[in-house]
Amino acid sequence: MQEQERWLSVEEIAAHLGVNRDTIYKWIERKHMPAHKLGKLWKFKATEIDEWIRQGKAGEDSQSE
């Protein structure tokens, strides 16, 4: 039986990536970081974020800045 990946908070994903939580909010808005809104909270799967990073999405220039 495969263990299900747990959802991470903004604080946890910021720590995972070694960035400030404000950076996470900017990436959600400007760089389409994979995030799921549950009520007022943003939640993340580390595997989705890691793949997004590997694809170079965090480093892409944003047109909305």
Short mmCIF file of the C-alpha atoms (twelve columns), coordinates in Angstrom:
data_MODEL
# 
_entry.id   MODEL 
# 
loop_
_atom_site.group_PDB 
_atom_site.id 
_atom_site.type_symbol 
_atom_site.label_atom_id 
_atom_site.label_alt_id 
_atom_site.label_comp_id 
_atom_site.label_asym_id 
_atom_site.label_seq_id 
_atom_site.Cartn_x 
_atom_site.Cartn_y 
_atom_site.Cartn_z 
_atom_site.pdbx_PDB_model_num 
ATOM 1  C CA . MET A 1  0.000   0.000  0.000   1 
ATOM 2  C CA . GLN A 2  1.455   3.333  -1.083  1 
ATOM 3  C CA . GLU A 3  1.573   6.114  1.471   1 
ATOM 4  C CA . GLN A 4  -0.354  9.178  0.356   1 
ATOM 5  C CA . GLU A 5  1.632   12.413 0.100   1 
ATOM 6  C CA . ARG A 6  0.550   14.990 2.637   1 
ATOM 7  C CA . TRP A 7  -0.476  18.543 1.804   1 
ATOM 8  C CA . LEU A 8  2.010   21.249 2.787   1 
ATOM 9  C CA . SER A 9  1.308   24.801 3.984   1 
ATOM 10 C CA . VAL A 10 2.839   28.003 2.612   1 
ATOM 11 C CA . GLU A 11 5.331   27.990 5.485   1 
ATOM 12 C CA . GLU A 12 6.304   24.366 4.862   1 
ATOM 13 C CA . ILE A 13 6.755   24.768 1.109   1 
ATOM 14 C CA . ALA A 14 8.774   27.971 1.652   1 
ATOM 15 C CA . ALA A 15 11.062  26.051 4.028   1 
ATOM 16 C CA . HIS A 16 11.261  23.158 1.535   1 
ATOM 17 C CA . LEU A 17 12.472  25.568 -1.159  1 
ATOM 18 C CA . GLY A 18 14.516  27.816 1.131   1 
ATOM 19 C CA . VAL A 19 12.618  30.981 0.206   1 
ATOM 20 C CA . ASN A 20 10.496  33.574 1.980   1 
ATOM 21 C CA . ARG A 21 6.740   32.946 2.231   1 
ATOM 22 C CA . ASP A 22 6.112   36.227 0.346   1 
ATOM 23 C CA . THR A 23 8.031   34.706 -2.569  1 
ATOM 24 C CA . ILE A 24 5.599   31.770 -2.562  1 
ATOM 25 C CA . TYR A 25 2.599   34.114 -2.878  1 
ATOM 26 C CA . LYS A 26 4.308   36.001 -5.726  1 
ATOM 27 C CA . TRP A 27 5.101   32.740 -7.534  1 
ATOM 28 C CA . ILE A 28 1.465   31.603 -7.217  1 
ATOM 29 C CA . GLU A 29 0.249   34.870 -8.740  1 
ATOM 30 C CA . ARG A 30 2.963   35.651 -11.289 1 
ATOM 31 C CA . LYS A 31 4.523   32.323 -12.237 1 
ATOM 32 C CA . HIS A 32 1.541   29.977 -11.892 1 
ATOM 33 C CA . MET A 33 3.109   27.870 -9.152  1 
ATOM 34 C CA . PRO A 34 1.012   24.716 -8.677  1 
ATOM 35 C CA . ALA A 35 -1.086  25.448 -5.601  1 
ATOM 36 C CA . HIS A 36 -4.528  24.427 -4.383  1 
ATOM 37 C CA . LYS A 37 -6.765  26.782 -2.430  1 
ATOM 38 C CA . LEU A 38 -8.725  25.255 0.422   1 
ATOM 39 C CA . GLY A 39 -10.912 27.995 1.846   1 
ATOM 40 C CA . LYS A 40 -8.471  30.805 2.676   1 
ATOM 41 C CA . LEU A 41 -5.427  28.517 2.788   1 
ATOM 42 C CA . TRP A 42 -3.019  27.569 0.026   1 
ATOM 43 C CA . LYS A 43 -1.824  23.957 0.038   1 
ATOM 44 C CA . PHE A 44 0.921   22.265 -1.951  1 
ATOM 45 C CA . LYS A 45 2.218   18.823 -2.900  1 
ATOM 46 C CA . ALA A 46 6.022   18.716 -2.711  1 
ATOM 47 C CA . THR A 47 6.186   16.428 -5.760  1 
ATOM 48 C CA . GLU A 48 4.248   18.958 -7.884  1 
ATOM 49 C CA . ILE A 49 6.454   21.824 -6.704  1 
ATOM 50 C CA . ASP A 50 9.654   19.851 -7.290  1 
ATOM 51 C CA . GLU A 51 8.552   19.053 -10.855 1 
ATOM 52 C CA . TRP A 52 7.610   22.706 -11.446 1 
ATOM 53 C CA . ILE A 53 11.103  23.739 -10.293 1 
ATOM 54 C CA . ARG A 54 12.767  21.066 -12.484 1 
ATOM 55 C CA . GLN A 55 10.871  22.409 -15.497 1 
ATOM 56 C CA . GLY A 56 12.388  25.849 -14.853 1 
ATOM 57 C CA . LYS A 57 9.057   27.546 -14.187 1 
ATOM 58 C CA . ALA A 58 10.289  29.522 -11.157 1 
ATOM 59 C CA . GLY A 59 12.996  31.134 -13.248 1 
ATOM 60 C CA . GLU A 60 10.824  32.174 -16.196 1 
ATOM 61 C CA . ASP A 61 10.238  35.868 -16.785 1 
ATOM 62 C CA . SER A 62 6.703   36.935 -16.054 1 
ATOM 63 C CA . GLN A 63 4.757   39.168 -18.414 1 
ATOM 64 C CA . SER A 64 2.643   40.636 -15.576 1 
ATOM 65 C CA . GLU A 65 5.490   42.287 -13.659 1 
# 
